[in-house]
C-alpha cells in the first residue's frame, strides 16, 4: 500500500464486496443526518415564515417617553414636528393619546375606545381599508374631528358598514364631540378581542387625529404630551435607536438629565426568535442522538469486519504492509461509508423537509453552510468511530493473524 489512492481503492473494493453489511453500516448515519437536516431546515423555514408574518403586522416601533420624576417638561406640537424631521429613515411619529367614550348606536349603547395619534398610526398594524381612507396629515394639522372606525364599530353604531361621511356623537367623560367618519377598516385581532371581552357591553375601536380628539377632551396639547411612538422599518432600528435619544434631548433641552426613556417595541420579535431557536435546537439535539447511534453502529460493524478479515490482515503484514497502512485503510473505509451515508442522508433530509414545508406552508430555506457542515459531521463521525477498529486491525500480530481460521 504505497499511495493514498491505493488505500481508497482497497477500501472501496472491501465495501463493494460486502454490500449488505456496508448498507447497514450507513443506515444509522443516513437516518441521523436526514433527521437533523430535516429539523434544521424546517426550523429555519418556520422562523422565516413567523418573521414574515410579524413584518406584515406592521412597522417596528420605538417608544419614547419622559420620566416625570426627573422633568416636568412636555412635548409641544412644534417639537414633535422637529423631532420627526431630525430622525432619518422613519415612517413617522405619533404621540400617545387615547380616550374612552360612549356612543348610542342602532344596536344600543356601547363603549368606544379611541386611539388618538398622527397619520402615522396607519403603520401600527396591517390596516386594510374597506371604505374611504385613513385620516391624513392635513386632518391632523387642521385639528379635524374625523375618525376611522373598525368594521364591527361601523356595523354596531350605524347598522351597516359603508358609513363614510356619516357623523355621530361621542360622550367622553361628560364632554361631547361630533366626529365625521372618513374610513372603515377591516377588523383586526384587537377589534375582535375587545368585542368578545366586553360581552353584553361591547367595546368598539376607532382611531382619530390626536388634535381633534384633544380638542374634544379639552386638552392643551402643548402641555399634555409626554410620550410618542416612532414607526420604522426593522432594518433601521439600530440606527434610529442610536439617534433618537440625543435628538429628543437636544430639542427638549434635557441633555444630561437622563429624563428620556427609550424602549424598542421589537422586543416581541426578538423573544419570538429566541423561543423558535430554542425549540429548533432542542429538537435538533434529540435528532442528533440518532447520529451517535449511527456512529456506534459504524464502530460495531467495522469491528466485525476486522474479525472477519484477520487472516487477510496477517497475510498483508507478513508481506511487509506497515501498521500505518492497515490503520489508514480501515479509517478510509469508515470515512467513505459515513461520507456516502451523509450524502444520501442529506438528499433524503432535503426531500422530506421540502415536502413538509410545502404541506405546512413554511418557507423552504437551505443554507449552503448547513449542507457543508452536515457532510463534514458525517465524515467526522466515520473517522472518530473508525479509530478503535482501525487500531485493532493495525496492531494484530501477523503470526497470530495467520493462525486464525
Beta strands, then each sheet from edge to edge (+ up, - down):
strand 1: 60-66
strand 2: 92-95
strand 3: 97-105
strand 4: 108-117
strand 5: 129-132
strand 6: 146-150
strand 7: 167-172
strand 8: 175-185
strand 9: 203-209
strand 10: 227-232
strand 11: 260-264
sheet 1: 2+ 10- 1+ 11-
sheet 2: 3+ 4- 9- 6+ 8+ 5-
sheet 3: 3+ 4- 9- 6+ 8+ 7-
end
